[in-house]
Structure formats: C-alpha cells, structure tokens
Amino acid sequence: MSQHTLFDKVWDLHKVKDLPGGSSQIFIGLHLIHEVTSPQAFGNLRDKNLQVRFPSRTVATVDHIVPTDNQSRPFKDILAEQMIDTLEKNCRSNKIKFFNIGSGNQGIVHVVAPELGLTQPGMTVACGDSHTSTHGAFGSIAFGIGTSQVRDVLASQTLIMNKLKVRKIFCSNKLSQGVYAKDLVLHIINKLGVKAGVGFAYEFSGPAISALSMEERMTICNMSIEGGARCGYINPDEKTFNYLKNKECAPSGDQWTEAVNWWKSLASNKKAVYDDVIEIDASKIEPTITWGITPGQSIGVNEKIPELEAIEKDDQYIAGEAYEYMGFNPGQEIKGIPVDVCFIGSCTNGRISDLRIAAEILRNRKVAPHIKAFVVPGSEMVAKEAINEGLDKIFIDSGFQWREPGCSMCLAMNPDKLIGNQISASSSNRNFKGRQGSPSGRTLLMSPAMVAAAAITGKVTDAREFIKP
C-alpha cells in the first residue's frame, strides 16, 4: 500500500477509527449539498428524529435544476420549484448556510466552494455529486457520495469507507499552445481507460501539472471520476496558496501563516511510496475530442476514429455500440464532423479562465448561422467578473446566448436539452447516451476553445487555427 502520500496523510488525520472488515470511519471536514441529492437525506433524518450534527460544516447552493434563461420564481417546472423550495426549508430549519439565486454566490457547487475559499488543502470534502473530485485540486481528498451517505454525513459528519490505493500520474514536459487541461485529462482517461481508476485515488504531478493554473487543475481533478478513480488530487504549492489568499472563507492574519506552513507539510514526501506510477508526455498531446459514448473514447483532432481491430478486445463491444449510436464510421476523420449545438459551461469548464479563452477565439468572429450556441457561467461570481471584463458582450456579439449560472446542458435536469439526434460540442464532462437531455442526442466533449472554434465553423475544428502564435 501507498505510504507518505498526501492521500495517506489526510486519510490518517481524519480517521476516527478502523472498523471490522477493513473499512474506516472518516471525519468529513466540508460537506457540500444541493437540491437534487439532499431532500431524501433530510427526510431520513426527520424519520429517525436526528439532527444535523455540525451545521457549520455544511454549505448549500442550487445548481442542477435551475433554468439558465429565466430564473424568476416560481420556476415554470413545478418539480424544479418544489426541489429548490425543499432545499430552502431544509437549510433554514437546520441553520445551514445557503447560497441562493441572487445571493451573489450561487452557482455550481464545485465552482462556488473554491472561489469562496471553502475548499482548502488537507480537507476531506464530500458532496452528493460525482464530480466532487474537483476539490482535490487544492490538496484535499474529495468524494462524491450517494443520498444515503449524504444522510450519514449530516447526522454524524463521518463516512464509512475503505482506504484507496494511490496511483501517481506524472505528466512530463508541458502542454503546447492551444492545448488545455481538458485535452490533457481526456488523453489520460483514453490511455488508462474508464475503469482503470477503480479502487484508486489519482495523484496528478509533474511539470505539466505544476504549470497549470488552479482553475485548470480543477478541470483535471474534476474528471478523475471519469477514469474510474474515487478521487483525484494535486499537491498544494504556491499557486494554491496565492489562489486562496484573501478569499472570503480562507484563514487570515496569523492564522494564514500557520495554515500555509501546515498545508506545505501535507504534500507527498519525495520518497513517498505509490501503488502504481504512470507517466504521460504532455508535450505530445493535441486538442482532444470524444467520438463515442464514454469519456475514454477520444482522439486527437487530427486523428481518425479508430478501427474496431485497433481497440482493446475488452473495449470492442462498447466501441461497436458507440459507432452505431453516434452514427460515425471507423476510420472517419473527427475534424469536419458537423455540430448543431455548442455549449460552454459546467463544473468542468465554466470558470472565468474558460470563458476568457473562448471569448478570445470568438472576438470579432461570428457563430455559424445554423448553430445554437450558449455560454453558462459557473457561478454568479464568474458571471459578474465576466461582465466586468466585457466577455458577455464578446459572446453576444458573436452570436452566443449569454445565460444565468447553473449546470445547464451538462446533464439537462433543466430546460437546456438537445433535441432529437443533434450533435453537441460541449465543454462538460460526460458524453453518455442521453446525457444532454435527448435519448438520441450525441455529445462531443472538448475544451472551451474547441467549442468556440466549432461554433464559428459549424463543425469540429482545430482551435489552434484561431490562436495567434
């Protein structure tokens, strides 16, 4: 088993006790909740006459079901209105901090917590959402959990878990211009597979990771779960500390200095022992796009959809399923495939840096006439910053719709949905069948830059064609 890694250190610091059968009871430092996975959990507490153990360690926002075109209440969708109303009541009755629409801090849970400084190195973080792994970018270990576990954390502030193995993914060299964190993580998932991370925590390291901004690191950790890992993390460094400094919920004064010294001690030791080590050469990666129905089915923009015999035998069945569902042919070039909808947003790529990159490509350019294109800021804070910088105007002038914060078409639990078998160029995290709201809708995952390029040309295009050297 691994030794002296950040994962080991944080696990040991939060372990309440070992349990029969090999599992452990782990204290959760930060619990994030939203409107979808919390109602039944609160109901279970009421049924058992239990109270929320530490309300101050739970923070709520609303993101999955909120409409992004018109957020006036009551929502047109009766079920969505019931869900936000239930969350409001549960937070009020349990004295839980709730970032509601109009608070200035509402947004996607995995965008809001980092930008407020709630997520910090050395924490254990849990949320009823699979992409909680995002928070590992700060040197925390963060777990997506189910509704019954949300109940357990509310009632006890702990989880029962088996300790994970740790795989180090060392990313050598650096990404080239026009290649982004999204391309890197899609490449990693493709090379390792969507099941390779089962039973593992992923530690991302190396020069390519160190060179990334904090928001890019969040993109990497966000999609750890798509590679099968329970969590992904990056050791904290000066970029981490600079990002957190002066954030609303970050330590300040003398406590800041003490916190930074402690955070530094948590990084994996130079002689740490890992259960597995993988090396990826980041310099060889080009803009990467999914062609199939899992995040692992991806290729570089200049590559062709693989022939069946070129695919690992265990993956050939789902590849055949992907060919049929997507309507693509083995050997077909990915570049030039026409798209219908272009979506920029989600907890993967809805942050201010993502919007800046896409806006720069769209500046003084127009969206192709037949394309429906829209951008959804990850939070009210992101939206405010983008508007202050004039990014909203660039998007609108190009032909994009400027929307209100929310999860939007990432999972389509709201009015933003594909229609029929439309093809979406999406900066989100999953391309499963029906993921974006239509049973026959098709999703191509790519970076915000690539989505912007596709919107201009109406087809999959190498974004580097629009980037000045």
C-alpha positions as CSV (number, residue, x, y, z in Angstrom):
1,M,0.0,0.0,0.0
2,S,1.0,3.6,-0.5
3,Q,2.9,5.5,2.2
4,H,3.6,9.1,2.9
5,T,1.5,10.5,0.1
6,L,-0.8,13.4,0.7
7,F,-3.7,10.9,0.5
8,D,-2.2,8.8,3.3
9,K,-1.6,11.9,5.4
10,V,-5.1,13.4,5.0
11,W,-6.7,10.0,5.5
12,D,-4.8,9.3,8.7
13,L,-5.6,12.8,10.1
14,H,-9.3,12.3,9.5
15,K,-9.7,8.7,10.5
16,V,-11.9,8.3,13.6
17,K,-11.4,4.6,13.9
18,D,-10.9,1.4,12.0
19,L,-13.9,-0.9,11.7
20,P,-14.3,-4.7,11.3
21,G,-13.9,-5.9,7.8
22,G,-11.2,-3.4,6.8
23,S,-13.2,-0.2,6.4
24,S,-12.7,3.0,8.4
25,Q,-14.8,5.8,9.8
26,I,-13.6,9.1,8.3
27,F,-14.4,12.6,9.5
28,I,-15.6,15.0,6.8
29,G,-14.3,18.5,7.1
30,L,-16.5,20.1,4.5
31,H,-19.9,18.9,3.3
32,L,-21.5,20.5,0.2
33,I,-25.1,19.9,-0.7
34,H,-27.5,20.9,-3.5
35,E,-31.2,20.4,-4.3
36,V,-31.0,17.0,-6.0
37,T,-29.4,14.6,-3.6
38,S,-30.3,16.2,-0.2
39,P,-34.2,16.1,0.1
40,Q,-34.4,12.4,0.9
41,A,-31.4,12.6,3.2
42,F,-33.1,15.3,5.3
43,G,-36.3,13.3,5.2
44,N,-34.4,10.3,6.6
45,L,-33.1,12.4,9.5
46,R,-36.6,13.6,10.3
47,D,-37.9,10.0,10.2
48,K,-35.2,8.9,12.7
49,N,-35.6,12.1,14.8
50,L,-32.0,13.0,14.2
51,Q,-30.4,16.5,14.0
52,V,-27.6,17.8,11.7
53,R,-24.5,17.2,13.8
54,F,-22.4,20.1,12.6
55,P,-24.4,22.6,10.6
56,S,-21.5,24.9,10.2
57,R,-19.6,22.3,8.2
58,T,-22.3,22.0,5.6
59,V,-22.8,24.6,2.8
60,A,-25.6,24.5,0.2
61,T,-26.3,26.0,-3.2
62,V,-28.7,25.3,-6.0
63,D,-27.4,24.4,-9.4
64,H,-28.7,21.2,-11.2
65,I,-32.3,22.1,-11.8
66,V,-32.2,25.9,-12.2
67,P,-33.2,27.3,-15.6
68,T,-30.5,29.4,-17.1
69,D,-32.7,31.6,-19.4
70,N,-35.2,32.9,-16.8
71,Q,-34.6,32.3,-13.1
72,S,-37.6,34.2,-11.8
73,R,-39.6,32.4,-9.1
74,P,-41.7,30.3,-9.1
75,F,-39.9,28.2,-11.8
76,K,-42.1,27.1,-14.7
77,D,-41.0,23.5,-14.0
78,I,-43.2,22.5,-11.0
79,L,-40.8,19.8,-9.8
80,A,-37.8,22.1,-10.0
81,E,-39.6,24.7,-7.9
82,Q,-40.5,22.0,-5.3
83,M,-36.9,21.0,-5.1
84,I,-35.5,24.4,-4.5
85,D,-38.3,25.2,-2.1
86,T,-37.4,22.0,-0.2
87,L,-33.7,22.9,0.0
88,E,-34.6,26.4,1.2
89,K,-36.7,25.0,4.0
90,N,-34.2,22.3,5.0
91,C,-31.4,24.8,5.2
92,R,-33.5,27.3,7.2
93,S,-34.7,24.7,9.7
94,N,-31.2,23.2,10.2
95,K,-29.3,26.6,10.2
96,I,-27.2,25.6,7.1
97,K,-25.6,28.3,5.0
98,F,-27.4,28.5,1.7
99,F,-26.2,30.4,-1.4
100,N,-29.5,31.0,-3.2
101,I,-30.2,32.7,-6.5
102,G,-29.4,36.4,-6.2
103,S,-27.1,36.0,-3.2
104,G,-24.1,36.8,-5.4
105,N,-22.6,33.4,-4.5
106,Q,-25.0,31.0,-6.2
107,G,-23.7,28.6,-8.8
108,I,-22.4,25.1,-9.5
109,V,-21.4,23.7,-6.2
110,H,-17.9,22.8,-7.4
111,V,-17.3,26.3,-8.7
112,V,-18.7,28.1,-5.7
113,A,-16.8,26.4,-2.9
114,P,-13.3,27.0,-4.3
115,E,-13.9,30.6,-5.3
116,L,-15.1,31.4,-1.7
117,G,-12.1,29.7,-0.2
118,L,-14.2,27.0,1.5
119,T,-12.1,24.3,-0.1
120,Q,-8.6,24.1,1.4
121,P,-5.6,21.8,1.5
122,G,-5.7,18.9,3.9
123,M,-9.5,18.8,4.0
124,T,-11.8,15.9,3.5
125,V,-14.7,17.0,1.3
126,A,-18.0,15.2,0.4
127,C,-20.9,16.1,-1.8
128,G,-23.8,14.2,-3.3
129,D,-22.4,14.7,-6.7
130,S,-19.9,12.5,-8.6
131,H,-17.6,15.4,-9.6
132,T,-16.7,16.3,-6.1
133,S,-13.3,15.1,-7.1
134,T,-12.8,18.7,-8.4
135,H,-11.8,19.9,-4.9
136,G,-8.7,17.7,-5.0
137,A,-7.0,20.4,-7.0
138,F,-6.4,22.1,-3.6
139,G,-4.7,19.2,-2.0
140,S,-7.8,17.9,-0.3
141,I,-9.3,14.4,-0.8
142,A,-12.9,14.8,-2.0
143,F,-15.5,12.2,-2.5
144,G,-18.8,12.1,-4.5
145,I,-21.4,10.3,-2.4
146,G,-25.0,9.0,-2.7
147,T,-28.1,10.2,-0.9
148,S,-27.8,7.6,2.0
149,Q,-24.2,8.9,2.6
150,V,-25.4,12.5,2.5
151,R,-27.7,11.5,5.3
152,D,-24.8,9.8,7.2
153,V,-22.6,12.9,6.9
154,L,-25.5,15.2,8.0
155,A,-26.1,13.0,11.0
156,S,-22.6,12.1,12.1
157,Q,-20.1,14.2,10.0
158,T,-18.5,10.9,9.0
159,L,-18.4,8.4,6.2
160,I,-17.6,4.7,6.3
161,M,-15.0,3.9,3.6
162,N,-12.3,1.5,2.5
163,K,-8.9,3.1,2.1
164,L,-8.0,3.6,-1.6
165,K,-4.8,2.7,-3.3
166,V,-2.8,5.7,-4.8
167,R,-1.7,5.9,-8.4
168,K,0.7,8.7,-9.4
169,I,0.1,10.1,-12.8
170,F,3.3,12.0,-13.7
171,C,2.8,14.5,-16.6
172,S,6.2,15.4,-18.0
173,N,7.1,18.4,-20.1
174,K,4.3,21.0,-20.8
175,L,1.2,21.4,-22.9
176,S,1.7,23.2,-26.2
177,Q,-0.1,26.4,-27.2
178,G,-3.8,25.8,-27.9
179,V,-3.8,22.6,-25.8
180,Y,-5.5,22.8,-22.4
181,A,-6.2,20.9,-19.2
182,K,-9.4,19.4,-20.7
183,D,-7.3,17.9,-23.6
184,L,-4.8,16.5,-21.0
185,V,-7.4,14.8,-18.9
186,L,-9.3,13.4,-21.8
187,H,-6.0,12.0,-23.1
188,I,-5.2,10.4,-19.7
189,I,-8.6,8.8,-19.5
190,N,-8.2,7.4,-23.0
191,K,-4.8,6.0,-22.3
192,L,-5.7,4.4,-18.9
193,G,-9.3,3.6,-19.5
194,V,-12.6,4.5,-17.8
195,K,-12.3,1.6,-15.3
196,A,-8.5,1.8,-14.5
197,G,-9.1,4.0,-11.5
198,V,-11.5,1.8,-9.7
199,G,-10.2,1.4,-6.1
200,F,-7.7,4.2,-6.6
201,A,-7.0,7.8,-5.8
202,Y,-5.2,9.6,-8.6
203,E,-2.3,12.0,-7.7
204,F,-1.5,14.2,-10.7
205,S,2.0,15.6,-10.7
206,G,4.9,16.6,-12.9
207,P,5.9,19.8,-14.8
208,A,2.8,19.9,-16.9
209,I,0.6,19.9,-13.8
210,S,2.7,22.4,-12.0
211,A,2.4,24.8,-14.9
212,L,-1.4,24.7,-14.8
213,S,-3.5,27.4,-13.1
214,M,-5.7,26.4,-10.2
215,E,-8.8,26.5,-12.4
216,E,-7.1,24.2,-14.9
217,R,-6.1,21.9,-12.1
218,M,-9.8,21.8,-11.1
219,T,-10.6,20.6,-14.6
220,I,-8.1,17.8,-14.3
221,C,-9.3,16.6,-10.8
222,N,-13.0,17.1,-11.9
223,M,-12.7,14.3,-14.4
224,S,-10.8,11.8,-12.3
225,I,-14.1,10.1,-11.7
226,E,-14.5,9.6,-15.5
227,G,-11.4,7.4,-15.3
228,G,-12.9,5.3,-12.5
229,A,-11.0,6.9,-9.7
230,R,-12.8,7.7,-6.5
231,C,-10.9,11.0,-6.1
232,G,-8.0,12.9,-7.7
233,Y,-5.7,15.4,-6.2
234,I,-2.8,17.7,-6.7
235,N,-0.2,18.6,-4.0
236,P,-0.6,22.2,-2.8
237,D,2.0,24.7,-3.9
238,E,2.5,28.5,-4.1
239,K,-0.2,28.7,-6.8
240,T,-2.6,27.0,-4.4
241,F,-1.8,29.5,-1.6
242,N,-1.9,32.5,-3.9
243,Y,-5.4,31.5,-5.1
244,L,-6.7,31.1,-1.6
245,K,-5.2,34.2,-0.1
246,N,-7.8,36.8,0.8
247,K,-10.7,34.5,-0.2
248,E,-13.8,35.1,2.0
249,C,-13.5,31.8,3.9
250,A,-9.7,31.4,3.9
251,P,-7.7,31.9,7.0
252,S,-6.3,35.4,7.6
253,G,-3.7,37.2,9.7
254,D,-1.5,35.0,11.9
255,Q,-3.8,32.0,11.1
256,W,-2.9,32.4,7.4
257,T,0.8,31.9,8.0
258,E,0.1,28.9,10.3
259,A,-2.2,27.4,7.7
260,V,0.3,27.7,4.9
261,N,3.0,26.1,6.9
262,W,0.7,23.2,7.7
263,W,-0.5,22.9,4.1
264,K,3.1,22.6,2.9
265,S,3.7,19.7,5.3
266,L,0.8,17.7,3.7
267,A,2.4,17.3,0.2
268,S,3.5,13.9,-0.7
269,N,7.1,13.2,0.5
270,K,9.9,12.9,-2.0
271,K,10.2,9.2,-1.0
272,A,6.5,8.5,-0.9
273,V,5.5,5.0,-2.0
274,Y,2.8,4.6,-4.5
275,D,0.7,1.6,-5.6
276,D,1.3,2.4,-9.2
277,V,3.0,5.1,-11.3
278,I,2.1,6.2,-14.8
279,E,4.0,8.7,-17.0
280,I,2.3,10.9,-19.6
281,D,4.2,13.2,-22.0
282,A,2.1,16.3,-22.1
283,S,4.0,17.8,-25.0
284,K,2.7,15.2,-27.4
285,I,-1.0,15.9,-26.7
286,E,-3.1,17.8,-29.3
287,P,-6.6,19.1,-28.9
288,T,-8.7,16.1,-27.9
289,I,-12.3,15.2,-28.6
290,T,-14.5,12.3,-27.7
291,W,-16.1,10.4,-30.6
292,G,-18.1,7.8,-28.7
293,I,-20.3,7.3,-25.6
294,T,-17.7,7.3,-22.8
295,P,-15.1,9.9,-21.9
296,G,-12.4,7.3,-22.7
297,Q,-13.4,7.2,-26.4
298,S,-11.4,10.1,-27.5
299,I,-8.8,11.0,-30.2
300,G,-6.7,14.0,-31.2
301,V,-8.2,16.5,-33.6
302,N,-6.0,15.3,-36.4
303,E,-6.7,11.6,-35.8
304,K,-9.3,9.3,-37.2
305,I,-12.0,7.3,-35.3
306,P,-10.3,4.0,-34.6
307,E,-11.0,0.8,-36.4
308,L,-12.5,-1.9,-34.3
309,E,-9.4,-4.1,-34.5
310,A,-7.3,-1.3,-33.2
311,I,-9.3,-1.2,-30.0
312,E,-8.5,-3.4,-27.0
313,K,-10.6,-6.6,-27.1
314,D,-12.4,-5.8,-23.9
315,D,-13.5,-2.5,-25.2
316,Q,-14.7,-3.6,-28.7
317,Y,-18.3,-4.2,-27.7
318,I,-18.9,-0.7,-26.4
319,A,-16.9,0.7,-29.4
320,G,-19.4,-1.1,-31.7
321,E,-22.2,0.4,-29.7
322,A,-20.7,3.8,-30.0
323,Y,-20.3,3.6,-33.8
324,E,-24.0,2.7,-34.1
325,Y,-25.3,5.3,-31.6
326,M,-23.1,8.2,-32.8
327,G,-23.6,7.4,-36.5
328,F,-19.8,7.6,-37.1
329,N,-17.7,5.2,-39.1
330,P,-14.4,3.6,-38.1
331,G,-11.6,5.4,-40.0
332,Q,-13.6,8.6,-40.2
333,E,-11.8,11.9,-39.5
334,I,-13.1,13.6,-36.4
335,K,-12.2,17.0,-37.9
336,G,-15.0,18.3,-40.0
337,I,-17.9,16.4,-38.3
338,P,-20.8,18.9,-38.3
339,V,-22.3,20.0,-35.0
340,D,-25.7,21.6,-34.1
341,V,-25.3,22.9,-30.6
342,C,-22.3,24.5,-28.8
343,F,-22.3,24.6,-25.0
344,I,-19.7,26.3,-22.8
345,G,-20.2,25.7,-19.1
346,S,-20.4,23.0,-16.4
347,C,-18.3,22.3,-13.3
348,T,-15.5,21.2,-15.6
349,N,-15.2,24.3,-17.8
350,G,-17.5,27.0,-16.6
351,R,-14.9,29.2,-14.7
352,I,-13.7,32.7,-15.7
353,S,-10.5,31.4,-17.3
354,D,-12.6,29.1,-19.5
355,L,-14.7,32.0,-20.6
356,R,-11.7,34.2,-21.3
357,I,-10.2,31.6,-23.6
358,A,-13.4,31.0,-25.5
359,A,-14.1,34.7,-25.8
360,E,-10.6,35.4,-27.2
361,I,-11.3,33.0,-30.1
362,L,-14.8,34.5,-30.7
363,R,-13.6,38.1,-30.6
364,N,-14.6,39.8,-33.9
365,R,-15.9,36.4,-35.3
366,K,-19.5,35.1,-35.8
367,V,-21.2,31.9,-34.9
368,A,-22.2,29.8,-38.0
369,P,-25.9,30.6,-38.9
370,H,-27.3,27.2,-38.1
371,I,-25.6,26.8,-34.7
372,K,-27.3,27.2,-31.4
373,A,-24.6,28.4,-29.1
374,F,-24.8,29.4,-25.5
375,V,-22.5,30.0,-22.6
376,V,-23.4,29.4,-18.9
377,P,-21.1,30.9,-16.3
378,G,-20.3,28.5,-13.4
379,S,-21.5,31.0,-10.7
380,E,-22.8,34.4,-10.1
381,M,-19.3,35.5,-9.2
382,V,-18.0,34.2,-12.5
383,A,-20.8,36.0,-14.4
384,K,-20.1,39.2,-12.6
385,E,-16.4,39.1,-13.3
386,A,-17.0,38.2,-17.0
387,I,-19.4,41.1,-17.4
388,N,-16.9,43.5,-15.8
389,E,-14.3,42.3,-18.3
390,G,-16.8,42.7,-21.2
391,L,-16.7,39.0,-22.0
392,D,-20.5,38.8,-22.2
393,K,-20.5,41.4,-24.9
394,I,-18.0,39.4,-27.0
395,F,-20.1,36.2,-26.7
396,I,-23.3,38.0,-27.5
397,D,-21.8,39.9,-30.5
398,S,-20.5,36.6,-31.9
399,G,-23.9,35.0,-31.7
400,F,-23.7,33.1,-28.4
401,Q,-26.6,33.3,-25.9
402,W,-25.4,34.6,-22.5
403,R,-27.2,32.7,-19.7
404,E,-27.5,32.7,-15.9
405,P,-25.4,30.4,-13.7
406,G,-26.3,26.7,-13.4
407,C,-25.4,23.2,-14.5
408,S,-27.4,23.7,-17.7
409,M,-26.9,21.2,-20.5
410,C,-24.2,19.2,-18.8
411,L,-26.9,16.9,-17.5
412,A,-30.1,18.5,-18.7
413,M,-32.0,18.3,-15.4
414,N,-33.4,21.7,-16.5
415,P,-34.8,23.2,-19.7
416,D,-31.4,23.1,-21.6
417,K,-31.6,19.9,-23.6
418,L,-30.6,18.6,-27.0
419,I,-33.4,17.8,-29.5
420,G,-33.6,14.6,-31.4
421,N,-30.2,13.3,-32.6
422,Q,-28.5,16.7,-32.5
423,I,-24.7,16.7,-32.1
424,S,-23.4,18.9,-29.2
425,A,-19.9,20.3,-29.0
426,S,-19.7,20.5,-25.2
427,S,-17.2,21.6,-22.6
428,S,-18.8,19.4,-20.0
429,N,-17.7,16.1,-18.6
430,R,-19.9,13.2,-19.8
431,N,-20.9,12.0,-23.2
432,F,-23.2,9.1,-22.1
433,K,-26.2,8.2,-24.2
434,G,-29.0,10.7,-23.4
435,R,-26.8,12.7,-21.0
436,Q,-27.7,16.1,-22.5
437,G,-31.5,15.6,-22.5
438,S,-32.4,13.7,-25.7
439,P,-32.4,9.9,-25.8
440,S,-30.7,10.1,-29.2
441,G,-28.7,13.3,-28.6
442,R,-24.9,13.0,-29.3
443,T,-22.2,14.7,-27.3
444,L,-18.6,15.5,-28.3
445,L,-16.6,16.5,-25.3
446,M,-13.8,19.1,-25.9
447,S,-12.2,22.2,-24.4
448,P,-14.0,25.6,-24.4
449,A,-11.5,26.8,-27.1
450,M,-12.6,23.9,-29.3
451,V,-16.3,24.6,-28.6
452,A,-15.8,28.2,-29.7
453,A,-14.0,27.1,-32.9
454,A,-16.8,24.6,-33.6
455,A,-19.4,27.3,-33.2
456,I,-17.6,29.6,-35.7
457,T,-17.2,26.9,-38.4
458,G,-20.2,24.7,-37.6
459,K,-18.0,21.6,-37.4
460,V,-15.2,20.1,-35.3
461,T,-12.2,22.4,-35.9
462,D,-8.7,22.7,-34.5
463,A,-8.9,25.7,-32.3
464,R,-5.3,26.4,-32.9
465,E,-6.3,27.8,-36.3
466,F,-7.8,30.8,-34.4
467,I,-5.0,31.3,-32.0
468,K,-2.2,33.7,-32.7
469,P,1.3,32.3,-32.1
